[in-house]
Every structure is written in C-alpha cells, then in structure tokens.
C-alpha cells in the first residue's frame, strides 16, 4: 500500500503483532478496495485506538500501585 502519511512507522511502533497488522490490512482492503485514502484513514484510526487503549491500561496499572 502507498500512504500519504507515515502509516508504516505508526503501525511498526504500535505494538501490534505481525498477524494483527496483516489481518487489519486485509480487512481494510476488503472494505475499501478502490479507495486508498479510506484504507489509510481506517488503518490510522485503528492503530491510534490501540495505542490509546494500551496507554489507558498502563496508566490504570500505575495508579493501582
């Protein structure tokens, strides 16, 4: 996939497994087969969501100590 933004770096630093990333890309490609911008947007949204979810879990764990 060609991206307008550095989505590859975002995905690489997301902490998602290779399998999760492949499944996500497959899903995005099937949902938006002819719209690269929507593919990129949904990929970015999902990764950002996962990063914020992980940050919230880590924050909650720190405050429980």
Steps between C-alpha positions, in 0.01 A plus 500: 500500500615855428431748777474878515623496859756285677248229585766230478694658789180542699413133449855389576501690831146397595592186687259298286613157396585424138190283484277781631646742248450259210140431604432870537643581156300216346181628661562861393577394143180297480287783642646766270644317198520804275554782750859527625425808711225321691728199544765724651254688717352186651841344552619813681185517713529140608868531592441826689213334687721206598777734618260705713342184643841366600595834654180501706567148627856593594383816674238307695760242606736774623229670704406168662846464650 
